[in-house]
Amino acid sequence: MPKVIELGLNLDTITINKLEEIAGLMESYIREYIFNKLGSRLEQLNITLSLDITDVLRIRVEVEIIGRSKGRINYDSLIDEAVREAYRRIEEVLREYAKGDKREDTDTRGASEKVQ
């Protein structure tokens, strides 16, 4: 079952550029985690991300690793750890984005109230 987290984002304000930024960050967090664990033992790393906004923001991640060290490293476990850590970091980014979203709403309302 997918993990669902309520962040209070206004999904109508998330632009294509923001989605691309989120996807780029997610990929770099996964790459960083795996490279830090495997270093030169990493031969190939493929990461596929898909982001979808309907009534919620959905992030799907697929990771494939080819490494030089067979049998000594549980690659499935490493992938799970990397994805969990990336989701944790993305959640922080989205929480900050949601805070900024709420500040902009407040600023906009405040400005329009002053004008009237």
Summary of the structure (lengths in Angstrom):
residues: 116
radius of gyration: 18.3
end to end distance: 49.2
largest distance: 69.8
contacts: 279
relative contact order: 0.18
helix: 60%
strand: 20%
